[in-house]
Amino acid sequence: MSESSSSTAGRPEGADAAERTAAVVLWVIVGAGLLYGVGETIARVTQLFG
Amino acid sequence: MLGLSAAVLGTWVERNGPRKTMAVSATLWVAGFLVSALGVSVGQLWIVYLGYGVLGGIGLGLGYISPVSTLIKWFPDRPGLATGLAIMGFGGGALIASPLSNRLLGLYGGEDVVAGLVPTFLTLAVVYAVLMGLGAYVIRVPADDWKPEGWTPPEKSDETSMRTTADVTARNALRTPQFWLLWTVLFCNVTAGIGILAQASPIVQNFFPGVGAAAAAGFVSLLSLANMAGRLVWSSASDVIGRKPTYMLYLGVGALLYLGVATFGRSSLLLFVLMSVVILSFYGGGFATIPAYLKDLFGGLQVGAIHGRLLTAWSAAGIAGPLIVSGIQDLQTARGEEGADLYLLSLYIMVGVLVVGFIANLLVRPVDERHHETDPDQLESEGASA
């Protein structure tokens, strides 16, 4: 997909950069959380067939 | 509360946009945890109900529907993928929250779970405040002229796939048979799935007496994973195979799988688990595909509000599904049945429920043109007044 002709066009560059940083931080936390959840699930599933 | 708040506040969400909605959702959800912590600390159960049930439930409903219409706008060419991404987050959250909550309870309370409740509620409140606050901060609605590169919006409705280029307001959607047919479809799909999911641990232990509590917890976790994965996989697939055929798969093959579990599920644990995993993937897929189905039939104008109203089917199913399974279990216990026999009748009833949903889906046709909005000024006033 191409870049959005964003509805936020005209906003200060600093605001965009802060939003991008926040998005990256969010994805890192959520990604780590998902890895944790999947890891816990796999550990439990091994008990089912163990 | 989740379904009711989504239904009542759906048009408010459309009017105020996702960022404000997410901020309110985060506030209510976090407040729910704080109030619950207060309720536990003063030993008043009603305060816990008020916090976690009422405040948290309203926050949950708002948070559930807020990203749906926004993501559909970002992916107009692939609404199934968009809604799959949005609804998958809900399933993924459960996958994280359950083990995290258990770990926090153990960390703070050790053997005494009650002693760990208040600090666990408070810790989760902080975690959710940060995550949901960040989510509200970064979300953006695309510009009106946004479209994916190389994609041209269709100029006229496609009768075969039932994808309309027209728009129907949330108010008018309620007057169409299509809305109520989809309500029935969602109700049946969720009733069947939630009835089993709520009793998954005792069911697997009764079908296979050698399965202990820890292994049964593994089974429940696996179902949660299937539920989450099904949301993205099946909903994305619906962009290719069409929404109606996808629900025929969920409900038709789902019914056959329930029948399989009831008739020869006891023969093999692996087979039982595999069938259950597919069933739960259909359950998750049903949640995720329904907003895309609504977008196809009613257009994107107020799809979030229409989706919110349709979620009352989830509320009703959340009561009906577990009631059927636990009610029949009690009945069979009173009759002296035990083991897998406690659940066989429930499974056969779920087959019937899915068949009803299958028929409702078969009856879905494109929305009659008389429900379409043609006057832009009227659209504006609908949005403002709703």
Contacts between the chains, C-beta under 8 A, distances in Angstrom:
chain1	res1	chain2	res2	distance
A	1	B	148	4.7
A	1	B	149	5.9
A	2	B	148	7.2
A	2	B	149	4.0
A	4	B	74	8.0
A	4	B	140	7.6
A	4	B	142	5.1
A	4	B	143	6.3
A	4	B	146	5.3
A	5	B	143	4.9
A	5	B	145	5.9
A	5	B	146	6.0
A	6	B	140	6.7
A	6	B	142	6.9
A	6	B	143	5.7
A	6	B	146	7.8
A	7	B	140	7.0
A	7	B	141	5.8
A	7	B	142	6.4
A	7	B	143	4.3
A	7	B	144	7.4
A	8	B	140	6.1
A	9	B	143	7.2
A	19	B	137	6.8
A	19	B	138	5.2
A	19	B	140	7.7
A	22	B	134	5.2
A	22	B	137	5.3
A	22	B	138	5.0
A	23	B	134	7.9
A	23	B	138	4.3
A	25	B	134	6.5
A	26	B	131	6.9
A	26	B	134	4.4
A	26	B	135	6.3
A	26	B	138	6.3
A	29	B	130	7.9
A	29	B	131	6.4
A	29	B	134	7.9
A	30	B	92	7.9
A	30	B	131	7.2
A	33	B	96	4.4
A	33	B	100	7.7
A	34	B	92	5.7
A	34	B	95	7.1
A	34	B	96	6.5
A	36	B	96	6.4
A	36	B	99	7.2
A	36	B	100	7.4
A	37	B	92	7.1
A	37	B	95	3.7
A	37	B	96	4.1
A	37	B	98	7.9
A	37	B	99	6.3
A	37	B	100	8.0
A	38	B	95	7.0
A	38	B	225	6.9
A	40	B	99	4.0
A	40	B	221	7.0
A	41	B	95	6.6
A	41	B	99	8.0
A	41	B	218	7.8
A	41	B	221	4.1
A	41	B	222	6.5
A	41	B	224	6.9
A	41	B	225	5.1
A	44	B	214	7.4
A	44	B	217	5.5
A	44	B	218	3.5
A	44	B	221	4.5
A	44	B	222	7.7
A	45	B	218	4.6
A	45	B	219	7.8
A	45	B	221	6.4
A	45	B	222	5.0
A	46	B	218	7.1
A	47	B	214	5.0
A	47	B	215	4.7
A	47	B	217	7.6
A	47	B	218	4.7
A	48	B	211	7.1
A	48	B	215	4.4
A	48	B	216	7.7
A	48	B	218	3.8
A	48	B	219	5.4
A	48	B	222	7.1
A	48	B	269	7.9
A	48	B	273	7.1
A	49	B	269	7.5
A	49	B	270	7.6
A	50	B	215	7.4
